[in-house]
């Protein structure tokens, strides 16, 4: 790869090697940052889904209680 860079850019072989290594290191750093961001995102999504499920279960429990104990003849008196 460094030979192709050296030929196309007119750089010396040592400079081309350095440029190729710099690009590879930048790509590795970007990949590592993307991996970390994906891991954080998956943890937050899991937490939000669990909180949503808990809230839905509480709402269903409360709704069932209201349904079972509702007396339409008693309302408004």
Secondary structure, 3 states (H helix, E strand, C coil): CHHHHHHHHCCCHHHHHHHHHHHHHHHHHHHHHHHHHHHHHHHHHHHHHHHHHHHHHHHHHHHHHHHHHCCCCCCCC
